[in-house]
Amino acid sequence: MKFPKVTVVLVSAALLFVLWEQTRERPPSVDASRFTNLTANPVERSVAMDWVVKQIPSLCDDTVGQSRRSEAHSTCVSKSEARTSTCRRGIYDRFPSVIASEEVFRDLSITAMNCLVPRSGLVD
């Protein structure tokens, strides 16, 4: 029986990748104040989209109108998280890679929110 060299190399590479992923520095989290002066300090589209995705529980709070422990809220969050890759593709196709104005950020965030947590019925 031959020694499985290729398997050992692939498993070792996978372990090294996991270790590297665990030890690399995480980017700092972004809060809403980051988007206040976009003309002087533009933001990348991916950073803005990451921020919108982190707002999913709050968006579901507004949409469902029930506590975060309710089944409806959990369903809203899980469905929204399942749509993130589709919504990202749509946003990346429609908007520039650098967001340098409040108008573009507003359009991006509203479009992303409507994609992630669609609402039906009348809007107040």
Sequence and secondary structure as in RCSB ss.txt:
>XXXX:A:sequence
MKFPKVTVVLVSAALLFVLWEQTRERPPSVDASRFTNLTANPVERSVAMDWVVKQIPSLCDDTVGQSRRSEAHST
CVSKSEARTSTCRRGIYDRFPSVIASEEVFRDLSITAMNCLVPRSGLVD
>XXXX:A:secstr
    HHHHHHHHHHHHHHHHHHHS       GGGGS TTTS EEHHHHHHHHHHTHHHHHHHHH S TTSHHHHH
HHHHHHHTHHHHHHHHHHHS SEE SHHHHHHHHHHHHHHHS   S   
